[in-house]
Amino acid sequence: MKLSPKRLFKRNAKLNANDERTGVGMYDRYETDWEVRPGGMLVQKRVEGREEETILVRVSTGNQWHDISIGATSTFGELKVLLSLATTLWPREQRLIFKGKEREDSDHLHMVGVQNMDKVLLLEDPAIKERKLRSSTLAQVMGVPCNSFIRAPLTC
């Protein structure tokens, strides 16, 4: 939403019961507090205790859908952690695609434009997928049960 600076700080003058001019306008019910930061920037004052808006993101894994409820200002890395609970993929094995681009873990959802009920595509990292496939075929050939996280010491 774009706000023009003229409209943002403009106040309409009205007369009160005593016929005095006041700076009360129709926009005053949406009164915002402003503060000046040490660098001189004028910003909207933060409100303590205000709840973060949560959005529902639909994540497609190809043949399944997962509805994930997450804060609107969260990162894609935080979304990957929540997805790891719903899928069998670790966050480092996941690739998230939104609007045709792979998103970095540090990208914020609201900065990229993710809104409520938007769809995100989840893909498994091809390099890790190939590594898993190679280790499982090697384990089958050698007759050793394979676990990619724990390696048993070799005994002769």
Disulfide bonds with the S-S distance in Angstrom:
none
